Amino acid sequence: MKRNNKTIFVIIVFLAILIDIGAYPITAFAWGDDSGGRPSYSAQYVSEHADDFGSTPFFNSVSDAEIGNEKDFVSAMEADSNGFAKNPQSTWQGGNIEVENGETYVIRLYVNNNNPNGFDAAAEDVKVAFSIPSTSNKQVQVNGFIESSNASPGEYWDYINFNSNKNFHLEYIYGSALLYNGGTGQEGITLGDEIATKASEGGALIGYNALDGQIPGGDAYKSYITIQVKVVYDYDFTVKTMSRLVGEKEWKDSVNAEVGDKVEFQIEYTNTSSERQEDVAVKNILSPNLRYIKGSTNIKNEKHPGGSNINEDYLTTDGLKIGNYSPDDNACLMFTAEIVDDNLAEGANTIENVVWVGVGNTTVEDSVKINVQNNKRYNTIIAIYTVLIAIFLIAIIILLLKILRRNKKLKQI
């Protein structure tokens, strides 16, 4: 390449970086490589200068490829009901995509060894990976990586930002990674989940004729890798459940009780976020040794500050929706259950009453413990001994009476 052409390419790369910085928020990664910024080529230039490239592979450096600029090689699109791209022939979103709660999205990574010299310039040990953070935010960035042991540069990266007006996290759909190309991936071949779960270890090996890490040079050998992620909104709220024996005033984290006692439970939900939370749902998972007292559920909240009875007894079956709550609002649910002996062991037992509170796709669990002393066997034994002792005493008394009567008759003689 002539000196003036090199200067032009350096200027183009510099301008592209400036455009990227101005268009998107500053993030941990942008597009790049481990050489500090590879040059860009037109497709025509690559085809006309095959001899200049020798046998060294290089990836995603064409500025006018079928996907556009190959440096922007990570993109996304909403998935259809089958988990595939909803409209794969339309424009994929690169850089940024707006997302909605509960929707699944396909992330696509494009791989093209631009050296036009085919198998003479085959890349070896080619791996791809997606780094999916577990953090919750209004913007979650997924980075895609390509690496090869003999390419120059040897490692490449690009990103896609998922954006929403509410905090959310992304859940990788296990088993969703697919490779498409004109060879082994003509129908789409499944890749291992290490592509997203072990990004730091290089991800998953790909290939053209087999998953052997070998990618020949040229457009004919390009590949597409896709994975699926689900958007899950994260809601900030707290849940606290406590209990007390019926008749007591103080709520406790645990109580001591016996079979036949009645225990009151309180479930407190509080919206600790800065946003309104809708369709809050509560479900109580009763232990087999707790029997719900029908009609005992009451609720206290902004609409019912003095408490209101809930006629439906769904709290311990299907669950109960308790309405919508603004920031800092809360609700308290109370119900009563009786301790029964369905499968209690003899002696000390611990019964755990579990509560689930859900907002959107976020569920928080809490529990309270009931310590139950089951003396059924002991009481039975004591009762039997008491009866036996009573029978023995009665027998002694009868025997003594008979002796007294006999002695009285002897004196009369």
C-alpha positions as CSV (number, residue, x, y, z in Angstrom):
1,M,0.0,0.0,0.0
2,K,1.3,3.5,-0.9
3,R,2.2,5.9,1.9
4,N,-0.6,8.3,1.0
5,N,-3.1,5.5,1.1
6,K,-1.9,4.5,4.6
7,T,-2.3,8.1,5.8
8,I,-5.9,8.1,4.4
9,F,-6.7,4.9,6.2
10,V,-5.3,6.1,9.5
11,I,-7.4,9.3,9.2
12,I,-10.5,7.2,8.4
13,V,-9.9,5.0,11.4
14,F,-9.4,8.0,13.6
15,L,-12.6,9.7,12.4
16,A,-14.5,6.4,12.9
17,I,-13.3,6.3,16.5
18,L,-14.4,9.9,17.0
19,I,-17.8,9.1,15.5
20,D,-18.2,6.1,17.8
21,I,-17.3,8.1,20.9
22,G,-19.7,10.8,20.0
23,A,-22.6,8.5,19.1
24,Y,-22.6,6.1,22.0
25,P,-22.0,6.3,25.8
26,I,-18.4,5.6,27.0
27,T,-18.3,1.8,27.8
28,A,-15.9,-0.8,28.9
29,F,-15.3,-1.8,25.2
30,A,-16.1,-0.5,21.8
31,W,-15.1,-2.1,18.5
32,G,-11.4,-2.8,18.5
33,D,-8.6,-5.4,18.4
34,D,-5.4,-6.2,20.2
35,S,-3.3,-4.3,17.7
36,G,-4.6,-1.0,18.7
37,G,-6.8,-0.4,15.7
38,R,-6.7,-2.3,12.4
39,P,-7.0,-0.6,9.0
40,S,-10.2,-0.8,6.9
41,Y,-10.4,-1.9,3.3
42,S,-13.0,-1.8,0.6
43,A,-14.1,-5.2,-0.8
44,Q,-12.7,-4.1,-4.2
45,Y,-9.3,-3.4,-2.7
46,V,-9.1,-6.8,-1.0
47,S,-10.0,-8.6,-4.2
48,E,-7.5,-6.7,-6.3
49,H,-4.6,-7.0,-3.9
50,A,-4.7,-10.7,-2.9
51,D,-0.9,-11.1,-3.4
52,D,-0.2,-8.2,-1.0
53,F,-1.9,-10.0,1.9
54,G,0.2,-13.2,1.8
55,S,-1.0,-16.0,4.0
56,T,-1.7,-14.1,7.2
57,P,-5.4,-14.2,8.2
58,F,-7.2,-11.0,9.4
59,F,-10.8,-10.6,10.3
60,N,-13.7,-8.1,9.9
61,S,-11.8,-5.3,8.2
62,V,-13.9,-4.6,5.2
63,S,-15.9,-1.3,5.3
64,D,-18.5,-2.1,2.6
65,A,-19.4,-5.8,3.3
66,E,-22.9,-7.2,3.1
67,I,-23.5,-6.2,6.8
68,G,-21.9,-2.8,6.2
69,N,-18.8,-2.0,8.2
70,E,-17.4,-5.4,9.4
71,K,-15.9,-3.7,12.5
72,D,-19.5,-3.4,13.8
73,F,-19.8,-7.2,13.8
74,V,-22.1,-7.6,16.8
75,S,-25.8,-6.7,16.4
76,A,-29.2,-7.8,17.8
77,M,-32.9,-8.2,16.9
78,E,-36.0,-9.2,18.7
79,A,-36.8,-12.9,18.5
80,D,-40.0,-14.6,17.2
81,S,-42.0,-17.1,19.2
82,N,-39.6,-19.9,18.1
83,G,-36.5,-18.0,19.3
84,F,-35.2,-17.0,15.9
85,A,-34.6,-13.5,14.5
86,K,-38.0,-11.9,14.0
87,N,-37.2,-10.5,10.6
88,P,-33.6,-11.6,9.7
89,Q,-33.7,-9.9,6.2
90,S,-34.3,-6.5,7.7
91,T,-31.7,-4.2,9.4
92,W,-30.1,-5.7,12.5
93,Q,-29.5,-3.2,15.3
94,G,-25.8,-2.4,16.0
95,G,-24.5,-0.4,18.8
96,N,-27.8,0.2,20.6
97,I,-31.2,-1.5,20.8
98,E,-34.3,-0.6,22.9
99,V,-35.7,-3.6,24.8
100,E,-38.8,-4.6,26.6
101,N,-39.4,-6.7,29.7
102,G,-39.8,-10.5,29.1
103,E,-38.8,-10.3,25.4
104,T,-36.2,-12.6,23.9
105,Y,-33.5,-11.1,21.6
106,V,-31.1,-12.8,19.2
107,I,-27.5,-11.5,19.3
108,R,-25.6,-12.0,16.1
109,L,-21.8,-12.1,15.7
110,Y,-20.3,-12.0,12.2
111,V,-17.0,-13.6,11.4
112,N,-15.1,-13.1,8.1
113,N,-11.5,-14.0,7.4
114,N,-10.8,-11.2,4.9
115,N,-7.6,-12.6,3.4
116,P,-8.8,-13.7,-0.1
117,N,-6.3,-16.5,-0.4
118,G,-8.6,-19.3,0.8
119,F,-7.0,-22.3,2.5
120,D,-3.6,-20.9,2.0
121,A,-4.6,-18.2,4.5
122,A,-6.7,-20.3,6.8
123,A,-7.1,-19.0,10.4
124,E,-6.5,-21.5,13.1
125,D,-8.0,-22.1,16.6
126,V,-10.8,-19.6,15.9
127,K,-13.0,-19.1,18.9
128,V,-15.9,-16.7,19.5
129,A,-17.4,-15.6,22.8
130,F,-20.1,-13.3,24.3
131,S,-19.5,-11.5,27.6
132,I,-22.9,-11.1,29.2
133,P,-22.8,-9.2,32.5
134,S,-24.9,-10.3,35.4
135,T,-25.4,-6.7,36.7
136,S,-28.7,-4.9,36.7
137,N,-28.9,-1.5,35.0
138,K,-30.8,0.6,32.5
139,Q,-28.1,-0.2,30.0
140,V,-26.5,-3.6,29.7
141,Q,-23.6,-4.0,27.3
142,V,-22.8,-7.4,25.7
143,N,-19.4,-7.7,24.1
144,G,-18.6,-10.2,21.3
145,F,-15.1,-11.5,20.8
146,I,-13.2,-13.3,18.0
147,E,-9.7,-14.8,18.5
148,S,-7.3,-16.8,16.4
149,S,-3.9,-18.2,17.1
150,N,-2.3,-17.2,13.7
151,A,-4.3,-14.1,12.7
152,S,-3.1,-10.6,12.9
153,P,-4.7,-9.0,14.9
154,G,-5.2,-12.1,17.0
155,E,-8.3,-10.8,18.9
156,Y,-11.2,-8.6,17.9
157,W,-14.2,-7.2,19.8
158,D,-17.4,-5.3,19.3
159,Y,-20.5,-4.6,21.5
160,I,-24.3,-4.1,21.5
161,N,-26.0,-2.0,24.2
162,F,-29.4,-3.1,25.4
163,N,-31.3,-0.1,26.7
164,S,-34.5,0.4,28.7
165,N,-36.0,3.1,31.0
166,K,-36.0,0.6,33.9
167,N,-33.3,-1.5,35.5
168,F,-33.0,-5.0,34.0
169,H,-30.6,-7.9,33.5
170,L,-30.1,-10.3,30.7
171,E,-30.5,-14.1,31.0
172,Y,-28.6,-16.2,28.5
173,I,-30.8,-18.9,26.9
174,Y,-28.9,-22.1,27.4
175,G,-28.6,-24.3,24.3
176,S,-29.4,-21.3,22.0
177,A,-25.9,-20.8,20.4
178,L,-25.9,-21.6,16.7
179,L,-23.3,-21.4,13.9
180,Y,-24.3,-20.7,10.3
181,N,-22.1,-20.9,7.3
182,G,-21.8,-22.6,3.9
183,G,-20.1,-25.6,5.3
184,T,-20.9,-27.5,8.5
185,G,-23.4,-24.8,9.5
186,Q,-25.6,-24.8,6.5
187,E,-28.6,-25.8,8.6
188,G,-27.3,-24.2,11.7
189,I,-25.1,-26.2,14.1
190,T,-25.3,-26.0,17.9
191,L,-22.4,-24.6,19.8
192,G,-21.5,-25.2,23.4
193,D,-22.8,-22.9,26.1
194,E,-19.2,-22.0,27.0
195,I,-19.6,-19.4,24.2
196,A,-21.4,-17.2,26.8
197,T,-20.5,-18.8,30.2
198,K,-16.8,-19.0,29.7
199,A,-16.0,-15.9,27.7
200,S,-12.8,-15.3,29.7
201,E,-11.5,-18.7,28.6
202,G,-12.0,-18.0,24.9
203,G,-15.5,-19.2,24.4
204,A,-16.5,-21.8,21.8
205,L,-14.4,-23.2,18.9
206,I,-16.0,-22.7,15.5
207,G,-15.0,-23.7,12.0
208,Y,-16.1,-24.0,8.3
209,N,-15.9,-27.7,7.5
210,A,-16.0,-28.8,11.1
211,L,-15.8,-27.3,14.5
212,D,-12.0,-27.5,14.4
213,G,-11.2,-23.8,14.6
214,Q,-10.2,-23.5,11.0
215,I,-11.7,-20.7,8.8
216,P,-10.3,-20.3,5.3
217,G,-9.9,-16.8,3.9
218,G,-12.5,-15.2,1.6
219,D,-16.2,-14.1,1.6
220,A,-17.3,-17.7,0.7
221,Y,-16.2,-18.9,4.2
222,K,-17.9,-16.2,6.4
223,S,-19.9,-17.3,9.4
224,Y,-22.7,-16.0,11.6
225,I,-23.0,-17.0,15.2
226,T,-26.2,-16.3,17.1
227,I,-27.3,-16.6,20.8
228,Q,-30.5,-15.7,22.6
229,V,-30.9,-13.6,25.7
230,K,-34.1,-12.7,27.7
231,V,-34.7,-9.3,29.2
232,V,-35.8,-9.4,32.8
233,Y,-36.8,-6.2,34.6
234,D,-35.4,-5.9,38.1
235,Y,-37.6,-4.4,40.8
236,D,-36.4,-3.2,44.1
237,F,-38.6,-4.2,47.0
238,T,-38.3,-5.9,50.4
239,V,-40.2,-8.7,52.0
240,K,-40.4,-9.6,55.7
241,T,-42.5,-12.3,57.3
242,M,-43.0,-12.8,61.1
243,S,-45.3,-14.8,63.3
244,R,-46.9,-14.9,66.8
245,L,-49.2,-17.2,68.8
246,V,-52.8,-16.1,68.7
247,G,-53.4,-13.9,71.7
248,E,-49.8,-12.5,71.8
249,K,-48.9,-8.9,70.7
250,E,-45.3,-9.1,69.7
251,W,-44.3,-10.3,66.2
252,K,-41.3,-12.6,66.2
253,D,-38.9,-14.2,63.7
254,S,-39.6,-17.5,65.3
255,V,-42.1,-18.8,67.9
256,N,-42.4,-21.9,70.1
257,A,-45.7,-23.8,69.8
258,E,-47.4,-27.2,70.3
259,V,-49.7,-29.2,68.1
260,G,-53.2,-27.6,68.2
261,D,-51.9,-24.1,68.7
262,K,-53.0,-21.3,66.3
263,V,-50.3,-19.1,64.8
264,E,-50.7,-15.7,63.1
265,F,-48.4,-14.8,60.2
266,Q,-47.6,-11.3,58.9
267,I,-46.2,-10.6,55.4
268,E,-44.9,-7.1,54.8
269,Y,-44.0,-5.9,51.3
270,T,-42.3,-2.5,50.7
271,N,-41.6,-0.8,47.4
272,T,-38.0,0.5,47.9
273,S,-37.5,1.7,44.3
274,S,-38.1,5.1,42.8
275,E,-40.8,3.7,40.4
276,R,-44.4,2.5,40.7
277,Q,-44.7,-1.3,40.9
278,E,-47.8,-2.9,39.5
279,D,-49.6,-6.2,40.0
280,V,-47.7,-7.2,43.1
281,A,-48.4,-10.8,43.8
282,V,-48.0,-12.8,47.1
283,K,-48.0,-16.5,47.7
284,N,-47.6,-18.3,51.0
285,I,-46.2,-21.9,50.9
286,L,-47.7,-23.7,53.9
287,S,-45.9,-26.5,55.6
288,P,-47.8,-29.8,55.6
289,N,-48.1,-29.4,59.4
290,L,-49.8,-26.0,59.1
291,R,-53.5,-25.8,58.3
292,Y,-54.8,-22.5,57.0
293,I,-57.8,-21.1,58.8
294,K,-60.3,-20.2,56.1
295,G,-61.3,-16.6,55.8
296,S,-58.5,-15.4,58.0
297,T,-56.6,-13.3,55.5
298,N,-56.5,-9.6,56.0
299,I,-54.7,-6.8,54.2
300,K,-53.5,-3.3,55.4
301,N,-52.3,-0.8,52.8
302,E,-52.9,2.7,51.6
303,K,-56.4,1.8,50.5
304,H,-57.2,-0.1,53.6
305,P,-55.3,1.6,56.5
306,G,-57.5,0.0,59.1
307,G,-57.3,-3.5,57.5
308,S,-59.7,-5.3,55.3
309,N,-60.7,-9.0,55.2
310,I,-60.0,-10.8,51.9
311,N,-62.8,-13.3,51.2
312,E,-60.8,-15.3,48.7
313,D,-58.4,-17.8,50.2
314,Y,-56.0,-17.8,47.3
315,L,-53.0,-16.7,49.4
316,T,-51.9,-20.3,50.2
317,T,-53.0,-21.9,46.9
318,D,-52.6,-20.0,43.7
319,G,-51.3,-16.8,45.2
320,L,-53.0,-13.4,45.6
321,K,-52.5,-10.1,43.7
322,I,-52.5,-7.2,46.1
323,G,-52.5,-4.2,43.7
324,N,-50.1,-1.4,42.6
325,Y,-47.7,0.5,44.9
326,S,-45.9,3.8,44.5
327,P,-42.3,4.4,45.9
328,D,-42.1,3.8,49.6
329,D,-45.6,2.3,49.8
330,N,-46.1,-0.9,51.6
331,A,-48.7,-3.6,52.4
332,C,-49.2,-6.1,55.2
333,L,-51.0,-9.4,54.8
334,M,-52.0,-11.4,57.9
335,F,-53.5,-14.8,58.2
336,T,-53.9,-17.6,60.8
337,A,-52.9,-21.3,60.6
338,E,-53.3,-24.1,63.1
339,I,-50.4,-26.5,63.9
340,V,-51.3,-30.1,63.1
341,D,-49.5,-33.4,63.2
342,D,-49.3,-34.6,59.6
343,N,-45.8,-35.9,59.7
344,L,-44.1,-34.5,62.8
345,A,-41.3,-36.4,64.4
346,E,-41.4,-37.2,68.1
347,G,-39.7,-34.4,70.1
348,A,-38.5,-31.1,68.7
349,N,-39.5,-30.0,65.2
350,T,-38.9,-26.9,63.1
351,I,-41.7,-25.9,60.6
352,E,-40.7,-23.3,58.0
353,N,-43.4,-21.1,56.5
354,V,-42.2,-19.7,53.1
355,V,-43.5,-16.6,51.4
356,W,-42.9,-15.5,47.8
357,V,-43.6,-11.9,46.6
358,G,-43.3,-11.1,42.9
359,V,-43.2,-8.0,40.9
360,G,-42.9,-8.6,37.1
361,N,-40.2,-11.3,36.7
362,T,-38.6,-10.6,40.1
363,T,-39.4,-12.8,43.0
364,V,-38.2,-12.3,46.6
365,E,-38.5,-15.1,49.2
366,D,-38.6,-14.9,52.9
367,S,-39.5,-17.4,55.7
368,V,-40.3,-17.7,59.4
369,K,-39.7,-20.7,61.7
370,I,-42.1,-22.3,64.1
371,N,-40.5,-24.5,66.7
372,V,-42.9,-27.3,67.7
373,Q,-42.5,-29.8,70.5
374,N,-44.3,-33.0,69.6
375,N,-44.8,-35.0,72.7
376,K,-47.6,-37.3,71.4
377,R,-45.7,-40.5,71.9
378,Y,-44.6,-39.4,75.4
379,N,-48.0,-38.3,76.3
380,T,-49.5,-41.6,75.1
381,I,-47.0,-43.6,77.1
382,I,-47.7,-41.5,80.2
383,A,-51.5,-42.0,79.7
384,I,-51.0,-45.7,79.4
385,Y,-48.9,-45.8,82.5
386,T,-51.4,-43.7,84.3
387,V,-54.2,-46.1,83.3
388,L,-52.1,-49.1,84.3
389,I,-51.3,-47.5,87.7
390,A,-54.9,-46.7,88.2
391,I,-55.9,-50.2,87.4
392,F,-53.2,-51.5,89.8
393,L,-54.3,-49.2,92.6
394,I,-57.9,-50.2,92.1
395,A,-56.9,-53.9,92.2
396,I,-55.0,-53.3,95.4
397,I,-57.9,-51.5,96.9
398,I,-60.3,-54.3,96.0
399,L,-57.9,-56.8,97.3
400,L,-57.5,-54.9,100.6
401,L,-61.3,-54.6,100.9
402,K,-61.7,-58.4,100.4
403,I,-59.0,-59.0,103.1
404,L,-60.7,-56.6,105.5
405,R,-64.1,-58.3,104.9
406,R,-62.5,-61.7,105.5
407,N,-60.8,-60.6,108.7
408,K,-64.1,-59.1,109.9
409,K,-66.0,-62.4,109.3
410,L,-63.2,-64.3,111.2
411,K,-63.6,-62.0,114.2
412,Q,-67.3,-62.6,114.3
413,I,-66.8,-66.4,114.5
